[in-house]
Amino acid sequence: MKQIRQHTQRGFSLLELAIALAVLAILAGGVLKGRELLNSARVQATLTDIANLETAISAFQARYSALPGDFIAANAAGLSDTGGDGNGLIEGDEACNVFVHLQLSGFIQGDFTGGSDESGNCTAASTMSNQFSGQYLLNNTMQGANSRENAMALLIGDAVPVAQLAEIDRKLDDGNPLRGAVQLLSGEDESCVTTNGEWDEAQGANCAALYIVR
């Protein structure tokens, strides 16, 4: 008579389960730490971009006695065939030539082509990429929550995680989204700010903010 062999499935021991859970915890921690480092790198790169752009704008103005984009003699100076009206403000389509003028004058690196789309918005090719898969935009028409009229403002981004905006604000200014050098874009979603007027980092929304250059 043949003996029937019984096959038993051995489950995981407590030690094996503990090891597996520890490995998963380490992997999860590594992912979170990597994300944190990436976010910090984006913030630091944004601070560098802002500093470089401020320097470039000041250098451009010192050389040409005009603002990039608004420079009425841009064609004569070899800075593309599109100049501004020279009124001292970067307005309308002039914003779409800011980075072209800065690049052709040698104050920033890049390859920009001025122009706007059918809706009048600057094309991606005419503006400088930011650190959050969007574009920087510089003009005197964007308004912060409490910025003065005609202030020159740089759009940091229109979909930036609020926690990173808060960090940028704390490093450059006072951490208050409703005043100072870093401000929430006027009319932005209320989910970006708490009832106490602070960046609502717990909500975790993506928000638009400005850096007030001058």
C-alpha positions in Angstrom: 0.0 0.0 0.0 1.4 3.3 -1.1 2.0 5.9 1.6 0.4 9.2 0.9 2.8 12.0 1.7 1.2 15.0 3.3 2.6 18.4 2.2 2.3 21.1 4.8 2.7 24.7 4.0 4.9 26.5 6.4 3.8 30.0 7.3 6.1 32.9 8.0 7.6 32.9 11.4 7.3 35.9 13.7 11.0 36.7 13.1 10.5 36.6 9.3 7.5 38.9 9.6 9.4 41.3 11.8 12.3 41.4 9.3 9.9 42.0 6.4 8.1 44.8 8.3 11.5 46.4 9.2 12.6 46.3 5.6 9.3 48.0 4.5 9.7 50.6 7.1 13.2 51.4 6.0 12.1 51.6 2.4 9.2 53.9 3.3 11.4 56.1 5.3 13.9 56.3 2.5 11.2 57.4 0.1 9.9 60.1 2.5 13.5 61.3 3.2 14.2 61.4 -0.6 11.0 63.4 -1.2 12.0 65.8 1.6 15.4 66.3 0.2 14.0 66.9 -3.3 11.6 69.5 -1.9 14.4 71.3 -0.1 16.5 71.3 -3.2 13.6 72.9 -5.1 13.3 75.6 -2.5 17.0 76.3 -2.5 17.1 76.4 -6.3 14.2 78.9 -6.3 16.1 81.1 -3.9 19.1 81.0 -6.3 16.9 81.8 -9.3 15.4 84.8 -7.6 18.8 86.1 -6.5 20.2 85.7 -10.1 17.2 87.4 -11.7 17.4 90.3 -9.3 21.0 90.7 -10.2 20.3 90.4 -13.9 17.5 93.0 -13.8 19.7 95.5 -11.9 22.6 94.9 -14.3 20.4 95.3 -17.3 19.0 98.6 -16.0 22.4 99.9 -15.2 23.6 99.2 -18.7 20.6 100.4 -20.7 18.7 102.7 -18.3 15.6 100.7 -19.0 13.8 97.5 -17.9 14.0 94.3 -19.8 10.8 93.9 -21.9 10.0 97.6 -21.6 13.3 98.7 -23.4 12.1 100.9 -26.2 15.4 100.7 -28.1 15.8 96.9 -27.8 16.0 96.5 -31.6 18.8 99.0 -32.0 20.7 97.4 -29.1 20.5 94.0 -30.8 18.1 92.5 -28.2 15.5 91.1 -30.6 13.2 93.1 -32.8 10.6 93.7 -30.1 10.9 96.5 -27.7 8.6 98.1 -25.2 7.1 101.5 -24.8 9.7 102.7 -22.3 7.3 103.9 -19.7 9.2 102.2 -16.8 6.7 99.5 -16.3 6.7 95.9 -17.7 3.1 95.5 -19.0 1.1 93.3 -21.4 3.2 91.7 -24.1 6.4 93.3 -22.7 6.4 90.5 -20.1 6.9 88.0 -22.9 10.2 89.7 -23.9 11.8 90.1 -20.4 13.8 86.9 -20.6 14.7 87.3 -24.2 16.2 90.7 -23.4 18.1 89.4 -20.4 19.4 86.4 -22.3 20.6 88.4 -25.4 22.3 90.9 -23.2 24.2 88.1 -21.6 22.8 88.5 -18.1 21.1 85.1 -17.9 21.5 81.8 -19.7 18.9 80.1 -21.9 17.2 80.1 -25.3 14.1 82.2 -25.3 11.7 83.3 -28.0 9.3 86.1 -27.3 5.6 85.7 -28.0 2.2 85.2 -26.6 -0.6 82.7 -27.4 -4.1 83.5 -28.7 -5.3 84.3 -25.2 -2.5 86.8 -24.7 -0.5 84.7 -22.3 3.2 84.4 -22.7 4.3 81.2 -24.3 6.5 78.7 -22.4 9.3 79.5 -24.9 9.3 83.1 -23.9 9.6 82.6 -20.1 12.0 80.9 -17.8 11.1 77.5 -16.3 10.7 77.5 -12.5 11.5 74.6 -10.1 7.9 73.3 -10.0 7.1 72.4 -13.6 5.9 75.8 -14.4 7.2 79.2 -15.5 8.5 82.4 -14.0 6.8 85.6 -15.1 7.9 89.1 -14.4 5.8 92.2 -14.8 4.3 95.2 -13.0 0.7 94.2 -13.3 0.4 91.1 -11.0 -0.8 91.9 -7.6 0.0 90.3 -4.3 -2.4 90.1 -1.3 -1.2 93.5 -0.1 1.4 94.7 -2.7 1.5 98.3 -3.8 0.1 99.2 -7.2 2.6 98.7 -10.1 5.1 96.9 -7.9 7.5 94.7 -10.0 6.6 91.2 -9.2 8.0 87.8 -10.1 5.5 84.9 -10.3 7.3 82.1 -8.4 4.8 79.6 -9.7 1.1 79.1 -10.1 0.9 75.6 -8.6 3.5 75.4 -5.9 3.0 73.2 -2.8 2.1 75.5 0.1 4.6 74.0 2.4 7.4 75.0 0.0 6.0 78.5 -0.5 6.1 78.8 3.3 9.7 77.7 3.4 10.6 80.2 0.6 8.8 82.9 2.5 10.6 82.2 5.8 14.0 82.2 4.1 13.4 85.4 2.1 11.0 87.3 4.3 8.8 87.1 7.4 6.8 83.9 6.6 3.5 85.9 6.3 1.7 85.2 3.0 -0.3 88.5 3.2 2.6 91.0 3.3 6.2 91.6 2.6 8.5 90.3 -0.2 6.7 87.0 -0.7 3.0 87.2 -1.0 0.1 85.0 -2.1 -1.2 86.0 -5.5 -4.3 88.2 -5.2 -7.5 86.3 -5.6 -5.8 82.9 -4.9 -7.8 80.1 -3.2 -8.5 80.6 0.5 -7.2 77.0 1.1 -3.7 78.5 0.8 -4.0 80.6 4.0 -5.3 79.8 7.5 -7.9 82.0 9.2 -5.0 83.4 11.2 -3.3 84.6 8.0 -0.5 82.0 7.9 0.4 79.6 5.1 -1.9 76.6 5.5 0.7 73.9 5.3 -1.6 71.3 6.9 -4.1 71.7 4.0 -1.4 70.9 1.5 -2.8 72.8 -1.5 -0.9 74.0 -4.5 -0.9 77.8 -4.7 0.4 80.8 -6.7 2.7 83.3 -5.1 4.8 86.4 -6.0 8.1 87.7 -5.0 8.0 91.5 -4.9 11.2 92.6 -6.6 10.8 96.3 -6.0 
